[in-house]
Amino acid sequence: MKTLPDQSQSSLLALPPEIRNCIFELAFSDTIIILDEETRALALLCSCRQIRSEAYDVFYSTVIFEANTLGSAFDFIVNLSPQPCASISELR
C-alpha cells in the first residue's frame, strides 16, 4: 500500500494563511485559461488537498477564462458548482 507524504512538513503550509493567499494570487496572476482547448489543472492545485482547498477561490477569482465560442463558455459555467461560479472575476 502506497503511503502519502506527510504534508505537515511542507514549508508552504507552515506559512500563515494570509501569506499563502498572497502566494496563490501571485501564482495565478496573468493566467489565461482557454476553455476550448484541453487545459490541465495548475500543478499548485494538484499538490495536496489542503492547498487545493485554500487556493480554490483564489484560482477562480484571479485566472482569466477565455472561450472562443458561446457554447464552450456555457458548458464551462453550467458544469461548475455555485461557489467557483460566483468567484469568477473574468470570462471573455
Long-range contacts (C-beta under 8 A, 24 or more apart in sequence): 7-48, 7-50, 10-48, 12-51, 13-48, 13-50, 13-51, 17-54, 20-51, 20-54, 20-55, 21-54, 21-58, 24-54, 24-55, 24-58, 24-59, 24-62, 25-58, 25-62, 27-55, 28-55, 28-58, 28-59, 28-62, 28-63, 29-62, 31-62, 31-63, 31-64, 32-63, 32-64, 32-65, 32-66, 33-63, 33-64, 33-65, 33-66, 34-66, 34-67, 34-68, 35-65, 35-66, 35-67, 35-68, 35-72, 35-73, 35-75, 35-76, 36-67, 36-68, 36-69, 36-72, 56-84, 57-83, 57-84, 57-87, 60-84, 60-87, 60-88, 60-89, 61-87, 61-88, 61-89, 62-89, 64-90, 64-91, 64-92, 65-90, 65-91, 65-92, 66-91, 66-92, 67-91, 67-92
